[in-house]
Amino acid sequence: MTVAMSESPCAQGAADAAEGFVVLCLCADWCGTCREYRPAFDALAEQFPGVGFGWLDIEDHADLMGDLDIENFPTLLIVRRNLVLFFGTMLPHIGHLRRTIETFLEQGLDESRQYVGSNAERRAWQADDDLRRLAGQWPAALAG
């Protein structure tokens, strides 16, 4: 399992906006869709300097999953600092993830706070101990 973090140069404003952002892809090695998605996911990491990207095989790291039940792939977890911005399945078209990341990076921190409280599903993500723990353990827990 590889944890990738883009290191290419970028404008200070973009780096400041990206600080604290993590995109985790929760997949499985046996899944053909995941294997096909991985190269595009890794390439996307190169396009977003300062955003942490992690690839987590849910079977190799079942101990990190807690009670999370991942039924479809790819499942993405996107976090900004301590805010869970997105958790769920996304079609395996990298353009969807790119646009989602761009949208979240355009938000200020206050906008992100408003966004995560704007509906019941997003509020539930904030209260989900497994999501918060998984997001909080990145990247140290995933690197080993």
GROMACS elastic network, one bead per residue, 0.5 to 0.9 nm:
[ bonds ]
;  ai    aj funct       b0    kb
    1    54     6  0.89216   500
    1    55     6  0.67030   500
    1    56     6  0.67364   500
    1    57     6  0.69533   500
    1    60     6  0.84579   500
    1   142     6  0.81118   500
    1   143     6  0.80029   500
    2    54     6  0.71312   500
    2    55     6  0.62363   500
    2    56     6  0.80258   500
    2   142     6  0.83149   500
    2   143     6  0.73473   500
    3    52     6  0.85027   500
    3    53     6  0.66224   500
    3    55     6  0.59139   500
    3    56     6  0.81114   500
    3   139     6  0.73026   500
    3   142     6  0.69736   500
    3   143     6  0.62670   500
    4    42     6  0.72755   500
    4    45     6  0.71317   500
    4    46     6  0.88587   500
    4    52     6  0.70379   500
    4    53     6  0.54147   500
    4    54     6  0.58090   500
    4    55     6  0.77983   500
    5    45     6  0.66924   500
    5    46     6  0.78766   500
    5    48     6  0.89441   500
    5    49     6  0.76603   500
    5    50     6  0.71968   500
    5    51     6  0.67880   500
    5    53     6  0.54931   500
    5    54     6  0.76183   500
    6    45     6  0.56542   500
    6    46     6  0.50944   500
    6    47     6  0.76236   500
    6    48     6  0.66198   500
    6    50     6  0.61541   500
    6    51     6  0.68789   500
    6    52     6  0.70791   500
    6    53     6  0.77432   500
    7    10     6  0.89474   500
    7    46     6  0.76045   500
    7    48     6  0.88498   500
    7    49     6  0.57215   500
    7    50     6  0.67864   500
    8    46     6  0.70734   500
    8    47     6  0.83255   500
    8    48     6  0.84117   500
    8    49     6  0.57145   500
    8    50     6  0.83312   500
    9    15     6  0.89447   500
    9    49     6  0.69040   500
   10    13     6  0.83094   500
   10    14     6  0.66066   500
   10    15     6  0.65185   500
   10    48     6  0.87222   500
   10    49     6  0.65061   500
   10    50     6  0.84917   500
   11    14     6  0.54522   500
   11    15     6  0.63919   500
   11    16     6  0.87783   500
   12    15     6  0.50158   500
   12    16     6  0.60779   500
   12    17     6  0.85995   500
   13    16     6  0.51256   500
   13    17     6  0.62268   500
   13    18     6  0.86542   500
   14    17     6  0.50942   500
   14    18     6  0.61666   500
   14    19     6  0.87078   500
   14    48     6  0.87078   500
   14    49     6  0.80326   500
   14    50     6  0.81724   500
   14   105     6  0.83285   500
   15    18     6  0.51111   500
   15    19     6  0.62295   500
   15    48     6  0.88422   500
   15    49     6  0.67853   500
   15    50     6  0.56007   500
   15    51     6  0.82123   500
   16    19     6  0.53077   500
   16    20     6  0.88626   500
   16    50     6  0.82274   500
   17    20     6  0.83140   500
   17    21     6  0.84316   500
   17    50     6  0.86336   500
   17   105     6  0.59304   500
   17   106     6  0.76032   500
   17   107     6  0.83557   500
   17   108     6  0.78194   500
   17   109     6  0.89451   500
   18    21     6  0.55401   500
   18    22     6  0.87246   500
   18    48     6  0.79114   500
   18    49     6  0.75455   500
   18    50     6  0.54406   500
   18    51     6  0.52904   500
   18    52     6  0.85954   500
   18    80     6  0.84813   500
   18   105     6  0.63399   500
   19    22     6  0.88032   500
   19    50     6  0.61863   500
   19    51     6  0.66727   500
   19    52     6  0.87266   500
   19    80     6  0.79711   500
   19    81     6  0.80456   500
   20    50     6  0.83322   500
   20    51     6  0.72674   500
   20    52     6  0.79259   500
   20    79     6  0.76466   500
   20    80     6  0.51998   500
   20    82     6  0.83929   500
   21    50     6  0.78505   500
   21    51     6  0.52064   500
   21    52     6  0.61403   500
   21    53     6  0.86536   500
   21    78     6  0.72375   500
   21    79     6  0.55806   500
   21    81     6  0.63744   500
   21   105     6  0.83306   500
   22    51     6  0.58330   500
   22    53     6  0.58245   500
   22    54     6  0.76052   500
   22    77     6  0.79170   500
   22    78     6  0.57043   500
   22    79     6  0.51937   500
   22    80     6  0.65084   500
   22    81     6  0.81336   500
   22   135     6  0.77944   500
   22   138     6  0.81265   500
   23    51     6  0.74147   500
   23    52     6  0.60991   500
   23    54     6  0.62761   500
   23    55     6  0.86175   500
   23    76     6  0.69759   500
   23    77     6  0.58398   500
   23    79     6  0.66031   500
   23   101     6  0.84771   500
   24    52     6  0.81564   500
   24    53     6  0.58398   500
   24    55     6  0.58078   500
   24    56     6  0.69208   500
   24    75     6  0.83817   500
   24    76     6  0.56889   500
   24    77     6  0.50727   500
   24    78     6  0.63822   500
   24    79     6  0.85079   500
   24   135     6  0.82452   500
   24   138     6  0.87031   500
   25    41     6  0.83991   500
   25    53     6  0.79489   500
   25    54     6  0.62718   500
   25    56     6  0.60088   500
   25    57     6  0.83587   500
   25    73     6  0.88003   500
   25    74     6  0.65249   500
   25    75     6  0.59222   500
   25    77     6  0.65330   500
   25    78     6  0.87814   500
   26    34     6  0.89860   500
   26    54     6  0.85990   500
   26    55     6  0.63696   500
   26    57     6  0.60553   500
   26    58     6  0.61020   500
   26    70     6  0.78446   500
   26    73     6  0.73857   500
   26    74     6  0.62909   500
   26    75     6  0.51738   500
   26    76     6  0.60075   500
   26    77     6  0.76290   500
   27    30     6  0.88634   500
   27    31     6  0.74411   500
   27    34     6  0.59713   500
   27    35     6  0.87834   500
   27    55     6  0.73922   500
   27    56     6  0.61645   500
   27    57     6  0.50543   500
   27    58     6  0.59240   500
   27    59     6  0.84285   500
   27    70     6  0.83785   500
   27    72     6  0.84857   500
   27    73     6  0.59329   500
   27    74     6  0.56952   500
   27    75     6  0.66851   500
   27    76     6  0.87447   500
   28    31     6  0.54596   500
   28    32     6  0.87269   500
   28    34     6  0.65809   500
   28    35     6  0.82749   500
   28    56     6  0.78329   500
   28    58     6  0.58400   500
   28    59     6  0.64528   500
   28    60     6  0.82232   500
   28    73     6  0.80060   500
   28    74     6  0.87190   500
   29    32     6  0.77042   500
   29    34     6  0.69236   500
   29    35     6  0.66744   500
   29    57     6  0.64844   500
   29    58     6  0.87287   500
   29    59     6  0.82483   500
   29    60     6  0.88461   500
   30    33     6  0.89934   500
   30    34     6  0.80385   500
   30    35     6  0.79511   500
   31    34     6  0.52609   500
   31    35     6  0.64140   500
   31    36     6  0.88130   500
   31    73     6  0.78675   500
   32    35     6  0.50665   500
   32    36     6  0.62209   500
   32    37     6  0.85352   500
   33    36     6  0.51600   500
   33    37     6  0.60414   500
   33    38     6  0.86404   500
   33    73     6  0.71991   500
   33    74     6  0.76054   500
   33    92     6  0.73496   500
   34    38     6  0.60231   500
   34    73     6  0.66993   500
   34    74     6  0.62992   500
   34    92     6  0.81838   500
   35    38     6  0.54266   500
   35    39     6  0.78296   500
   36    39     6  0.67937   500
   36    40     6  0.79127   500
   36    92     6  0.86933   500
   37    40     6  0.55892   500
   37    41     6  0.61789   500
   37    42     6  0.87717   500
   37    74     6  0.80232   500
   37    92     6  0.62962   500
   37    93     6  0.78779   500
   37    94     6  0.76803   500
   38    42     6  0.60955   500
   38    43     6  0.85455   500
   38    55     6  0.82374   500
   39    42     6  0.51214   500
   39    43     6  0.61298   500
   39    44     6  0.85665   500
   40    44     6  0.60601   500
   40    45     6  0.86820   500
   40    93     6  0.87244   500
   40    94     6  0.63655   500
   41    44     6  0.50532   500
   41    45     6  0.64383   500
   41    53     6  0.84873   500
   41    55     6  0.87032   500
   41    94     6  0.68337   500
   41    97     6  0.87310   500
   42    45     6  0.51838   500
   42    46     6  0.69491   500
   42    53     6  0.80239   500
   42    54     6  0.89879   500
   42    55     6  0.88132   500
   43    46     6  0.53311   500
   43    47     6  0.69504   500
   44    47     6  0.51294   500
   44    48     6  0.68301   500
   44    53     6  0.89182   500
   44    94     6  0.77192   500
   44    97     6  0.87752   500
   44    98     6  0.72392   500
   45    48     6  0.54974   500
   45    49     6  0.72764   500
   45    51     6  0.74247   500
   45    52     6  0.76972   500
   45    53     6  0.60591   500
   46    49     6  0.64485   500
   48    51     6  0.57422   500
   48    52     6  0.85494   500
   48   101     6  0.88156   500
   49    52     6  0.82220   500
   52   138     6  0.88475   500
   52   139     6  0.81793   500
   53   139     6  0.89018   500
   54   138     6  0.79367   500
   54   139     6  0.74575   500
   54   142     6  0.78350   500
   55   142     6  0.84728   500
   56    59     6  0.86711   500
   56    60     6  0.79836   500
   56    61     6  0.70922   500
   56   142     6  0.72751   500
   57    60     6  0.53738   500
   57    61     6  0.61139   500
   57    62     6  0.81553   500
   58    61     6  0.51314   500
   58    62     6  0.53139   500
   58    63     6  0.86537   500
   58    64     6  0.81100   500
   58    65     6  0.70309   500
   58    70     6  0.80215   500
   59    62     6  0.50105   500
   59    63     6  0.86178   500
   60    63     6  0.83236   500
   61    64     6  0.55949   500
   61    65     6  0.70760   500
   61   142     6  0.81818   500
   62    65     6  0.52278   500
   62    66     6  0.74909   500
   63    66     6  0.65038   500
   64   130     6  0.82896   500
   64   133     6  0.83297   500
   64   134     6  0.65007   500
   64   137     6  0.87420   500
   64   141     6  0.83420   500
   64   142     6  0.88414   500
   65    68     6  0.54861   500
   65    69     6  0.78981   500
   65    70     6  0.89552   500
   65   130     6  0.67774   500
   65   131     6  0.83293   500
   65   133     6  0.89951   500
   65   134     6  0.70991   500
   66    69     6  0.85365   500
   66   129     6  0.87658   500
   66   130     6  0.56933   500
   66   131     6  0.87627   500
   66   133     6  0.89120   500
   66   134     6  0.86368   500
   67   130     6  0.67164   500
   68   130     6  0.66349   500
   68   131     6  0.78105   500
   70    73     6  0.76879   500
   70    75     6  0.71475   500
   70    88     6  0.87309   500
   70    89     6  0.87945   500
   71    75     6  0.84661   500
   71    89     6  0.87728   500
   72    75     6  0.64991   500
   72    88     6  0.86557   500
   72    89     6  0.62686   500
   72    90     6  0.88891   500
   73    76     6  0.84890   500
   73    88     6  0.89747   500
   73    89     6  0.61227   500
   73    90     6  0.75262   500
   73    91     6  0.81962   500
   73    92     6  0.79575   500
   74    88     6  0.82757   500
   74    89     6  0.56503   500
   74    90     6  0.61045   500
   74    91     6  0.72317   500
   74    92     6  0.65135   500
   75    87     6  0.71573   500
   75    88     6  0.51138   500
   75    90     6  0.62342   500
   75    91     6  0.89818   500
   76    86     6  0.71722   500
   76    87     6  0.55794   500
   76    88     6  0.55212   500
   76    89     6  0.61482   500
   76    90     6  0.69509   500
   76    97     6  0.88716   500
   77    84     6  0.74298   500
   77    85     6  0.77598   500
   77    86     6  0.56088   500
   77    88     6  0.68539   500
   77   131     6  0.80917   500
   77   135     6  0.78616   500
   78    83     6  0.86074   500
   78    84     6  0.61539   500
   78    85     6  0.55017   500
   78    86     6  0.50042   500
   78    87     6  0.65345   500
   78   101     6  0.83197   500
   78   135     6  0.83766   500
   79    82     6  0.67697   500
   79    83     6  0.55342   500
   79    85     6  0.54108   500
   79    86     6  0.70551   500
   79    87     6  0.88476   500
   79   135     6  0.68239   500
   80    83     6  0.51427   500
   80    84     6  0.65621   500
   80    85     6  0.68189   500
   80   104     6  0.86270   500
   80   109     6  0.83618   500
   80   112     6  0.79803   500
   81    84     6  0.82254   500
   81   135     6  0.88993   500
   81   136     6  0.87038   500
   82   126     6  0.84412   500
   82   132     6  0.74601   500
   82   135     6  0.79769   500
   82   136     6  0.76516   500
   83   112     6  0.76114   500
   83   113     6  0.72077   500
   83   116     6  0.70544   500
   83   125     6  0.86892   500
   83   126     6  0.66558   500
   83   132     6  0.83505   500
   84    87     6  0.72849   500
   84   116     6  0.70123   500
   84   122     6  0.76096   500
   84   123     6  0.89787   500
   84   125     6  0.62158   500
   84   126     6  0.59810   500
   84   131     6  0.77479   500
   84   132     6  0.75023   500
   84   135     6  0.81415   500
   85   104     6  0.78809   500
   85   112     6  0.74148   500
   85   113     6  0.89877   500
   85   115     6  0.76891   500
   85   116     6  0.60959   500
   85   122     6  0.73513   500
   85   125     6  0.82680   500
   85   126     6  0.87899   500
   86   116     6  0.86861   500
   86   122     6  0.76615   500
   86   125     6  0.81373   500
   87   122     6  0.86494   500
   87   125     6  0.74723   500
   87   131     6  0.83941   500
   89    92     6  0.88480   500
   90    93     6  0.80253   500
   90    96     6  0.75727   500
   90    97     6  0.75893   500
   91    94     6  0.81706   500
   91    96     6  0.73066   500
   91    97     6  0.86174   500
   92    95     6  0.87212   500
   92    96     6  0.79450   500
   92    97     6  0.84764   500
   93    96     6  0.57682   500
   93    97     6  0.73277   500
   94    97     6  0.52328   500
   94    98     6  0.61373   500
   94    99     6  0.86870   500
   95    99     6  0.61233   500
   95   100     6  0.84930   500
   96    99     6  0.53532   500
   96   100     6  0.62073   500
   96   101     6  0.87218   500
   97   101     6  0.61414   500
   97   102     6  0.85483   500
   98   101     6  0.52539   500
   98   102     6  0.61879   500
   98   103     6  0.86481   500
   99   103     6  0.60855   500
   99   104     6  0.86361   500
  100   103     6  0.51647   500
  100   104     6  0.63162   500
  100   105     6  0.86387   500
  101   104     6  0.51605   500
  101   105     6  0.60563   500
  101   106     6  0.86134   500
  102   105     6  0.50873   500
  102   106     6  0.62485   500
  102   107     6  0.89734   500
  103   106     6  0.52326   500
  103   107     6  0.68345   500
  104   107     6  0.53333   500
  104   108     6  0.84589   500
  104   112     6  0.75346   500
  105   108     6  0.76755   500
  107   110     6  0.78568   500
  107   111     6  0.55442   500
  107   112     6  0.60599   500
  108   111     6  0.51310   500
  108   112     6  0.62955   500
  108   113     6  0.87475   500
  109   112     6  0.50153   500
  109   113     6  0.62769   500
  109   114     6  0.87293   500
  110   113     6  0.50319   500
  110   114     6  0.63042   500
  110   115     6  0.85721   500
  111   114     6  0.50653   500
  111   115     6  0.60254   500
  111   116     6  0.87209   500
  112   116     6  0.62305   500
  112   117     6  0.87118   500
  113   116     6  0.54437   500
  113   117     6  0.65702   500
  113   118     6  0.87986   500
  114   117     6  0.53405   500
  114   118     6  0.61323   500
  115   118     6  0.51443   500
  115   119     6  0.81029   500
  115   122     6  0.79208   500
  116   119     6  0.73292   500
  116   121     6  0.87351   500
  116   122     6  0.50922   500
  116   123     6  0.60337   500
  116   125     6  0.82462   500
  116   126     6  0.75321   500
  117   120     6  0.75282   500
  117   121     6  0.88144   500
  117   122     6  0.61377   500
  117   123     6  0.51773   500
  117   124     6  0.89817   500
  117   126     6  0.85052   500
  118   121     6  0.86914   500
  118   122     6  0.69268   500
  118   123     6  0.73604   500
  119   122     6  0.55821   500
  119   123     6  0.62599   500
  119   124     6  0.87068   500
  120   123     6  0.50874   500
  120   124     6  0.60886   500
  120   125     6  0.87444   500
  121   124     6  0.50782   500
  121   125     6  0.64325   500
  122   125     6  0.50853   500
  122   126     6  0.66597   500
  123   126     6  0.52641   500
  123   127     6  0.66872   500
  123   128     6  0.89414   500
  124   127     6  0.51264   500
  124   128     6  0.61675   500
  125   128     6  0.51164   500
  125   129     6  0.85010   500
  125   131     6  0.69288   500
  125   132     6  0.80756   500
  126   129     6  0.80163   500
  126   131     6  0.78695   500
  126   132     6  0.70995   500
  127   130     6  0.89465   500
  127   131     6  0.83687   500
  127   132     6  0.77517   500
  128   131     6  0.54686   500
  128   132     6  0.62823   500
  128   133     6  0.85701   500
  129   132     6  0.51419   500
  129   133     6  0.58944   500
  129   134     6  0.84362   500
  130   133     6  0.50998   500
  130   134     6  0.59939   500
  130   135     6  0.84741   500
  131   134     6  0.51460   500
  131   135     6  0.60444   500
  131   136     6  0.83844   500
  132   135     6  0.51750   500
  132   136     6  0.59282   500
  132   137     6  0.85623   500
  133   137     6  0.60927   500
  133   138     6  0.88452   500
  134   137     6  0.52991   500
  134   138     6  0.67011   500
  134   141     6  0.87095   500
  135   138     6  0.56024   500
  135   139     6  0.85290   500
  136   139     6  0.82514   500
  137   140     6  0.61151   500
  137   141     6  0.53397   500
  137   142     6  0.75061   500
  138   141     6  0.57775   500
  138   142     6  0.60784   500
  138   143     6  0.82165   500
  139   142     6  0.53231   500
  139   143     6  0.60628   500
  140   143     6  0.53921   500
  140   144     6  0.70783   500
  141   144     6  0.61039   500
